[in-house]
Amino acid sequence: MTDHVEPLFSRPLLPLANADDAELTCAAAFPRIAAAGGRASVVHVIEKAGGAPDKASVEQREEVADELFEVARRAADDAGIDLHTDLRFATDVGDAILDAAEDADATAIVFTPRGGRSWWDLFSGAVRDQLVRHSDRPVVVLPAGADDDGDAGGET
């Protein structure tokens, strides 16, 4: 019995931290998605403090999301792929990304390194563990690009 296996890049979900990360991640992923004839979903999670004061106002954080979604839209247009954007508010970023992947019926969760000492410092330990250990779909880490230092900074 042979099951149909979809290409990883047919419907990936890309978590985006900020505009710089959106540029790096989209530049690395969108050509692969276009080659697969796929479509992309991008998610930005605004982390809520869960009772404590938030780091910035909701309006400020929504402006950041609008900016990074615009970066992704331009890159998707340039690559000739369809794009879906998803803004989420959550106290648990990892759970929010996994939920977004399920809601989008994503074939993979795809991102580039986000600074730190190594590719393993992609996210905080809790988010990284959730994505790698608890995802029910492949998690793909792409090279960040020519300089490949992954210094996009920010949070997801």
FIROFI-197197 format. One record per residue: residue in one letter; x, y, z of N, C-alpha, C, CB in turn. Coordinates in steps of 0.001 Angstrom, whole numbers, padded with zeros to 6 digits, always signed. Glycine has a CB too. Example, Ala and Ser with C-alpha at 12.3 -4.5 7.8 and 13.67 -1.06 7.14 Angstrom:
2
a+013190-005690+007800+012300-004500+007800+013200-003300+007800+011308-004473+009046;s+012850-002250+007080+013670-001060+007140+012900+000030+007870+014084-000598+005725;
This chain:
156
m+000840-001174+000000+000000+000000+000000+000891+001245+000000-000959-000006+001219;t+000600+002165-000899+001389+003381-000997+000514+004577-000655+001999+003531-002408;d+000919+005332+000350+000204+006553+000700+000750+007693-000136+000329+006867+002214;h-000123+008629-000472+000316+009819-001199+001023+010754-000221-000892+010540-001889;v+002237+011129-000557+003008+012046+000277+003129+013365-000476+004423+011457+000630;e+002639+014419+000148+002716+015743-000473+004104+016340-000281+001644+016683+000114;p+004551+017131-001241+005839+017815-001072+005808+018729+000159+006187+018636-002340;l+006938+018825+000849+007029+019672+002047+006606+021107+001767+008450+019658+002594;f+006892+021594+000561+006647+022996+000261+005343+023238-000494+007788+023542-000532;s+004419+022291-000446+003144+022527-001130+002230+023458-000329+002433+021197-001386;r+002266+023378+001006+001446+024245+001860+002149+024521+003192+000065+023602+002113;p+003335+025093+003178+004046+025303+004440+003495+026492+005234+005525+025513+004168;l+003734+026422+006528+003467+027542+007432+004804+028131+007828+002645+027094+008695;l+004923+029452+007698+006152+030151+008068+005872+031074+009244+006720+030952+006869;p+006371+030766+010445+006252+031708+011563+007230+032860+011334+006532+030999+012938;l+006744+034088+011471+007567+035272+011226+007654+036109+012492+006994+036112+010060;a+008869+036522+012850+009092+037274+014084+008985+038778+013881+010447+036937+014653;n+009569+039282+012785+009594+040718+012519+009856+040913+011031+010681+041448+013389;a+009960+042152+010582+010120+042426+009146+011427+041863+008601+010061+043929+008885;d+012529+041975+009347+013801+041421+008880+013703+039898+008742+014948+041801+009849;d+013111+039261+009734+012920+037816+009687+012015+037443+008516+012327+037302+011013;a+010977+038241+008262+010077+037971+007138+010838+038007+005821+008922+038988+007111;e+011716+038980+005658+012509+039071+004424+013388+037844+004253+013375+040339+004429;l+014111+037456+005309+015005+036291+005231+014236+034999+004988+015823+036167+006513;t+013184+034798+005754+012428+033556+005664+011729+033436+004313+011406+033475+006797;c+011100+034509+003868+010406+034472+002578+011390+034279+001429+009601+035760+002368;a+012539+034940+001497+013549+034792+000440+014054+033356+000365+014728+035752+000683;a+014178+032698+001500+014657+031317+001523+013566+030325+001125+015186+030972+002907;a+012332+030571+001539+011264+029578+001344+010464+029760+000059+010326+029625+002505;f+010175+030995-000340+009241+031198-001442+009701+030601-002769+009001+032653-001622;p+010986+030636-003125+011383+029961-004369+011099+028453-004319+012875+030199-004641;r+011281+027837-003164+010997+026410-003013+009497+026146-003112+011542+025891-001669;i+008701+027041-002539+007249+026897-002597+006773+027065-004040+006554+027930-001668;a+007311+028046-004739+006944+028264-006144+007324+027048-006987+007634+029536-006698;a+008501+026479-006757+008949+025309-007518+008038+024105-007280+010392+024955-007144;a+007448+024033-006096+006531+022938-005770+005108+023233-006235+006539+022675-004267;g+004888+024442-006785+003531+024826-007173+002637+025019-005961+002928+023778-008097;g+003250+025420-004853+002524+025513-003592+002010+026893-003265+003386+025058-002496;r+001437+026983-002094+000976+028244-001521+001506+028311-000098-000595+028365-001559;a+001657+029519+000412+002247+029685+001743+001252+030301+002711+003503+030550+001667;s+001414+029941+003961+000740+030620+005064+001831+031162+005970-000244+029655+005846;v+001657+032399+006414+002584+032975+007378+001811+033321+008638+003299+034230+006798;v+002453+033151+009779+001827+033465+011048+002764+034344+011861+001467+032179+011822;h+002170+035311+012520+002897+036116+013500+002124+035999+014802+003050+037630+013040;v+002830+035630+015859+002202+035458+017160+002588+036625+018051+002611+034111+017805;i+001590+037330+018512+001804+038388+019505+001659+037727+020866+000783+039600+019327;e+002787+037664+021563+002799+036988+022854+002147+037872+023910+004241+036624+023267;k+001133+037320+024545+000452+038012+025630+001113+037621+026943-001069+037676+025648;a+001124+038540+027876+001849+038329+029131+001093+037456+030125+002154+039653+029769;g-000162+037146+029890-000904+036271+030791-001124+036866+032164-000194+034974+030930;g-001604+038088+032220-001874+038749+033488-000894+039852+033820-001870+037751+034579;a+000323+039734+033384+001329+040779+033594+001175+041822+032484+002788+040177+033610;p+001710+043021+032697+001640+044032+031637+002398+043573+030388+002211+045374+032138;d+001809+043815+029221+002461+043461+027966+003638+044383+027712+001469+043525+026797;k+004605+043902+026896+005820+044657+026596+005526+045904+025774+006813+043778+025857;a+004512+045842+024937+004134+046980+024087+002628+046947+023914+004864+046935+022692;s+002058+048045+023469+000614+048092+023286+000198+047172+022149+000148+049529+023013;v-001046+046747+022185-001583+045899+021121-001474+046619+019783-003053+045515+021410;e-001755+047908+019769-001677+048673+018523-000268+048668+017952-002137+050109+018752;q+000739+048848+018802+002132+048832+018347+002493+047467+017767+003084+049185+019506;r+002071+046421+018427+002401+045067+017974+001630+044714+016703+002096+044041+019080;e+000408+045219+016566-000338+044987+015326+000300+045725+014151-001799+045428+015491;e+000887+046898+014411+001608+047625+013362+002816+046832+012887+002051+049006+013868;v+003528+046196+013813+004661+045338+013450+004155+044183+012582+005389+044795+014730;a+003044+043577+012972+002478+042468+012196+002095+042930+010795+001249+041878+012914;d+001455+044092+010687+001086+044625+009367+002316+044821+008495+000333+045956+009512;e+003392+045327+009096+004636+045561+008351+005227+044249+007848+005661+046295+009232;l+005316+043252+008708+005926+042005+008263+005026+041262+007287+006242+041119+009456;f+003705+041373+007431+002803+040760+006451+002938+041443+005092+001342+040833+006940;e+003167+042738+005082+003368+043449+003811+004662+042971+003135+003416+044991+004046;v+005704+042779+003918+006955+042228+003377+006675+040863+002752+008047+042111+004492;a+005938+040020+003449+005621+038683+002941+004753+038755+001684+004911+037859+004022;r+003783+039669+001659+002917+039809+000467+003729+040209-000762+001808+040857+000723;r+004640+041171-000588+005479+041585-001729+006333+040421-002227+006388+042774-001333;a+006921+039681-001301+007759+038539-001689+006923+037446-002364+008483+037962-000454;a+005721+037217-001878+004837+036216-002495+004440+036644-003907+003572+036001-001629;d+004126+037919-004066+003801+038432-005406+004984+038238-006349+003411+039931-005340;d+006188+038564-005871+007394+038408-006692+007629+036948-007070+008617+038955-005949;a+007311+036028-006160+007524+034598-006409+006366+033958-007168+007732+033870-005094;g+005249+034685-007272+004086+034148-007974+003342+033075-007195+004510+033591-009288;i+003299+033224-005867+002575+032239-005053+001456+032918-004272+003540+031514-004085;d+000453+032130-003925-000638+032610-003077-000161+032621-001632-001914+031723-003235;l-000673+033599-000882-000244+033760+000506-001453+033981+001399+000749+034935+000642;h-001447+033307+002535-002439+033520+003578-001703+034048+004801-003231+032201+003905;t-002231+035103+005437-001623+035646+006649-002493+035325+007853-001415+037170+006524;d-001856+035150+008992-002556+034755+010209-001896+035464+011385-002538+033200+010400;l-002661+036311+012059-002184+037000+013261-002839+036346+014464-002500+038536+013213;r-002008+035940+015414-002522+035267+016605-002020+035972+017861-002104+033779+016617;f-002841+035920+018890-002491+036425+020213-002487+035222+021140-003495+037547+020708;a-001386+035006+021878-001313+033819+022725-000303+034019+023843-000944+032585+021895;t-000518+033309+024932+000480+033298+026001+001528+032227+025734-000189+033063+027368;d+001232+031275+024861+002167+030207+024514+002412+030242+023004+001618+028808+024961;v+003561+030768+022607+003886+030963+021188+003967+029623+020456+005218+031727+021040;g+004586+028635+021067+004705+027325+020427+003358+026709+020122+005499+026391+021300;d+002454+026724+021103+001112+026191+020877+000397+026957+019766+000289+026248+022170;a+000572+028266+019745-000083+029080+018722+000425+028719+017325+000148+030573+019000;i+001727+028493+017183+002291+028099+015885+001773+026724+015483+003840+028095+015936;l+001759+025776+016406+001252+024443+016101-000227+024487+015722+001463+023510+017295;d-001009+025302+016429-002429+025453+016086-002599+026078+014703-003146+026313+017140;a-001778+027065+014400-001856+027709+013082-001512+026713+011979-000907+028928+013015;a-000524+025855+012223-000155+024837+011234-001314+023871+010994+001095+024061+011698;e-001965+023482+012071-003122+022586+011933-004259+023283+011182-003612+022114+013323;d-004558+024521+011561-005653+025261+010916-005392+025480+009423-005855+026615+011608;a-004122+025667+009062-003757+025900+007659-003577+024591+006896-002474+026726+007577;d-003680+023448+007583-003395+022147+006990-002010+022177+006342-004484+021763+005947;a-001051+022733+007071+000314+022918+006562+001010+021576+006357+001134+023792+007527;t+001793+021506+005287+002589+020312+005019+003890+020319+005812+002890+020200+003529;a+004271+021486+006332+005488+021621+007139+005469+022977+007834+006773+021465+006259;i+006251+023088+008876+006522+024374+009516+007936+024735+009090+006364+024315+011112;v+008097+025895+008464+009363+026258+007827+009834+027607+008350+009217+026296+006288;f+011106+027685+008740+011664+028958+009179+013157+028983+008964+011340+029215+010644;t+013745+030151+009166+015188+030327+009106+015695+030644+010516+015579+031460+008094;p+016987+030453+010765+017536+030778+012088+017311+032248+012439+019037+030453+012138;r+017134+032501+013722+016862+033848+014207+017947+034314+015167+015498+033904+014888;g+019185+034288+014730+020262+034802+015571+020641+033840+016668+019869+036117+016172;g+021441+034309+017586+021889+033470+018680+023195+032776+018344+020831+032447+019026;r+023591+031864+019217+024869+031183+019058+024863+030180+017917+025238+030489+020334;s+023727+029594+017612+023676+028562+016585+022258+028436+016066+024178+027210+017131;w+022077+027585+015076+020731+027383+014540+019798+026856+015618+020762+026417+013350;w+020341+026182+016625+019484+025607+017655+018830+026680+018524+020286+024658+018526;d+019391+027891+018525+018823+028986+019306+017767+029731+018500+019925+029953+019757;l+016939+028996+017781+015932+029605+016912+014884+030361+017721+015257+028537+016053;f+014423+029728+018748+013371+030275+019588+013787+030024+021028+011965+029635+019266;s+012979+030489+021946+013243+030127+023336+013130+028609+023456+012250+030852+024318;g+013692+028057+024484+013673+026611+024663+012290+026001+024597+014292+026264+025958;a+011316+026631+025219+009972+026072+025247+009352+026028+023852+009089+026882+026185;v+009500+027089+023081+008935+027125+021735+009665+026133+020844+009016+028548+021140;r+010968+026140+020900+011767+025205+020099+011353+023770+020399+013279+025396+020375;d+011252+023421+021670+010872+022064+022048+009487+021703+021523+010910+021908+023561;q+008551+022616+021629+007212+022328+021129+007214+022080+019628+006270+023469+021463;l+007914+022910+018883+007922+022751+017432+008618+021461+017019+008602+023944+016773;v+009752+021174+017613+010524+020005+017206+009934+018714+017772+011972+020153+017652;r+009500+018748+019008+009055+017510+019671+007561+017227+019525+009396+017577+021131;h+006743+018262+019365+005299+018046+019427+004562+018294+018119+004722+018916+020471;s+005271+018696+017099+004609+018922+015821+004205+017590+015206+005526+019707+014861;d+003023+017583+014606+002567+016381+013911+002887+016454+012419+001060+016185+014119;r+003746+017422+012071+004182+017589+010676+005662+017953+010683+003333+018692+009932;p+006351+017820+009544+007781+018132+009518+008078+019588+009896+008343+017842+008140;v+009207+019777+010543+009725+021099+010872+011016+021264+010081+009963+021275+012432;v+011071+022305+009237+012186+022496+008316+012905+023800+008650+011693+022502+006846;v+014219+023719+008835+015044+024901+009070+015842+025154+007797+015992+024715+010319;l+015618+026323+007183+016309+026692+005951+017482+027613+006250+015343+027366+004972;p+018515+027599+005409+019605+028561+005582+019065+029981+005472+020720+028325+004536;a+019641+030886+006236+019142+032263+006290+019499+033082+005063+019677+032949+007509;g+020451+032649+004266+020812+033408+003075+022306+033527+002928+020191+034782+003114;a+022714+034500+002115+024120+034648+001738+025038+034834+002941+024278+035819+000799;d+024656+035730+003873+025529+035952+005016+025355+034841+006058+025244+037324+005645;d+024215+034163+006019+023907+032974+006819+024233+033103+008300+024641+031812+006270;d+024228+034334+008818+024441+034466+010258+023113+034413+011017+025178+035778+010571;g+021990+034487+010263+020680+034355+010872+020346+035467+011824+020585+033070+011577;d+020970+036597+011708+020803+037666+012677+019570+038503+012368+022040+038547+012707;a+018401+037856+012405+017152+038569+012170+016606+039138+013459+016124+037653+011526;g+017012+038561+014586+016600+039060+015895+015104+038944+016111+017023+040496+016060;g+014640+039459+017223+013210+039530+017500+012670+038249+018087+012459+039861+016251;e+011352+038269+018278+010658+037120+018818+009611+036686+017822+010027+037435+020189;t+009112+035513+017969+008101+035018+017046+006724+035305+017556+008265+033540+016813;
